[in-house]
Amino acid sequence: MLPEKTEEMKYIYIVFISTNTIMGKGIRFFTRNRYSHITVAFDRNLKAMYSFARYHVNSPILGGFVTERPERYLYKDQDVLVKLCEIPVEPQEYDRICGEIDYFQKNREVMIYNTINALLSLLGKRLTAKNMYTCLEFATHLLGYPNMNAIRELERRLEEHIVYTGSLRGIADWEQGLGSEDEFFRRRRAIGIAYDTVYHVRKVVGRVLNA
């Protein structure tokens, strides 16, 4: 559920995460950057976060708009390094961002992860296609920061807003055992992963060709 609208100054939280996945480690290796994922939250305890990411824990290609919870990263005694930035926004801007999130939620079936730009970002390049985002593109879209091709660029832009760096367990509001109920943890079989990959690649290529 999204926050209620108010007339007081509000905050948007940008979370940089050093994910434990093979893909995340690969991104960090090639970019030489500490963080490989970005997500957006409306509260400092990160009970609900919004981003573009994979749908299933063991199917790395198929993805789109997701609601993430800390359990996704803390399941089975795991932990991750995070950097939390607290961005003050005026009520009108806060309402706009809430509206954007609501739009993504209502249209999540047409939102897909921009795998091409995830690869092109390693070269400092990007392509634009409708309803396709990486986690970086999603965060910068909400903040109104165009033309950023690397996570490090957004880190530098938000450096003055850093309020926490450390373990996710040290700041998150989460429940032990809740992760097992998340659709994310329902592991796909090999044939399902292959189907996911072909299905997603076809959608991405088709979306780019029609752009």
N, C-alpha and C positions, 0 to 999 in steps of 0.2 A: 504494500500500500504506500502511495506517495504521501509526502508531508502535506499538512493542511496549509493553505495560504494565510499569511499574516502580513501586517504592515511593518514589522520590525526587521532590522538588518538580519539576514540569514547567511548561512555558509554552505558552500559546496566543497566536498572533499575529493581530492584526486589522490588515488593510491597507486604507487609504483610497487610492483611485486617481482621478486626474484623467484620465479616458478621453478618447481622441481622436475618438470617434464623434460623429456629428451629434446623436444623442440625448443623449450625455453632455454635449456643449456646451450643448444646450438646457436640460438640467437645471441646469447651473451658471448659466446666464443667469437663469432664473426664481428660483432659490433664492439667488443671489448668494453661493454657497459654492464653495470651491476644488475640492472633491472630489465626484464623481458616482457612485462605485461603491465597494462594500465586499466584501472577500473574506477568508477565514479560512485560516490555515496552521498547521502544527505545527513548522516550522523557520524560522529567521531568514533563510535564503537563499531561501525562497519557491519551492522546486523544485516543489511541488504546492500548489495553493490550491483552496478549495472555496467555491462561491457559487451564487446564482441569476442567470442571465444568458442572453443569446441563444445559440442553437446554431450559427448561421452568421454569418460576418462581414458579409454584405450583406443579411441578413434580420432586421430589428431587432425584430420583434414576437414571433416564436416563440421561446420559451425555457423554461428550467426549471433543475433542479439540474445543475451542471456541475463538472468538475474542470478548473481553469485552470492553465496553466503560463506562466512569464514570456514565452515565445516569442509568446504571443497578443498581447502589447503591444509587443514589441521586434522583431517581424518587419519585414524590409526597412528596417533602420536607424531604425525608430521608437523613441520613448522616451516615458515618461510620468512625471509627478510623483507620488510616493507619500508617505504618512505611515505609519510602522510603529509599532504599539503592542505591547508585550510584556506579557502578562497572566500573572502567577504563579497557579498553581492547585494545590490539593492532589491527591494521587494519585487519590482517589475521584472528585473532580470531573473530573479529566483523563480518567479511564476513561469517565465518563458522556458527555463530549463526543465521545470517540472512538466510543462506541457509537451516538450520535446520527448522526454522519457515516456510519457503516456502514449504519444504517437508511436514510438518504437514498440512499446508493449502491444498495442492494438494491431500493429502491422508486422509482428515478428515473423510471420510465415513467409514474407517476401524479403526480409532482411537477411543477407548472407555475408559471411566472413570474406573479406577481400584478400584471398590467398595470393593473388598476383602482386598486390602492393606490399604484402608482407615480405615477399622475395625481392621486389624492386627496391624496397627501403634499404636493403643492404648495399645498394649501389647509389643511394640518394635520389632515386627516381620514384615516380608514381603515375598511375592512370586514374581517371575519374569515371565512375559508372554509378548509375542510380541504385540506391538502396544497398550499396556494398561498402563495408567499412572494416578497417582493422581496429584494434583497441585504441591505438593512437589517434586514428582519424575520428573515431567516435568521440573521444575526450576533447579533442581540439574543435570539433564541430560544435559541441555543447558550449565550450568556452568562447567561441568566436575567434579562434587563433588559426587562420588558414595557412596552407603551404608549409606545414612542418612534416619533414620526412623521417625524423629519427626521434626516438624516445628521449635521448639526451637533450635535444632541443627544447622539449617541453620541461624537462627537469630544470634547465637553466632559466627558463622563463618564470618558473614558479619557485625559484630558490628562496626568495624572501618569505614565502608562505609555509615553509617547512615547520611542522609542529611535533613531529615524531619520526625517529628512525630506529628500527629494531625489529624484534620478533613480533609476528602477527598475534601470537598468543598473549603478548603483553598488553594488547590494546583492544582486541576484538571481543564482542559479545557473542558467545557461541555456546552450543550444547553438545556435550560428549555423546556420541552415538547417533546424533541426528543425521549425519552424513549418509548413513546406510539407507535412508529413505529417499535420498535425492536421486532423481532420474539420471543424473550425471554419473553415478557410480554403478549403474547397470551395465556391466561390461558386454561389449559386442563380440560375437564370434568372428573368426577370420573372414568368413564369407560376408558377414555384415559389414566389416571394416572395408573390404574391397568394394562392396556396393556403395557404401557411404562416400568413398573416395571418388569413384567414377561419377556418381550422381552430382557431387559437389563441383568437381572440375568442369563437368558439362554446363552446369548452371553459371559458373563464373565466366567461362569462355563465351557462352551465349550472351551474358549480360554485357561483357566488354565489347563484343562485336556489334551489339545493338546500340551502344552508347553514342 
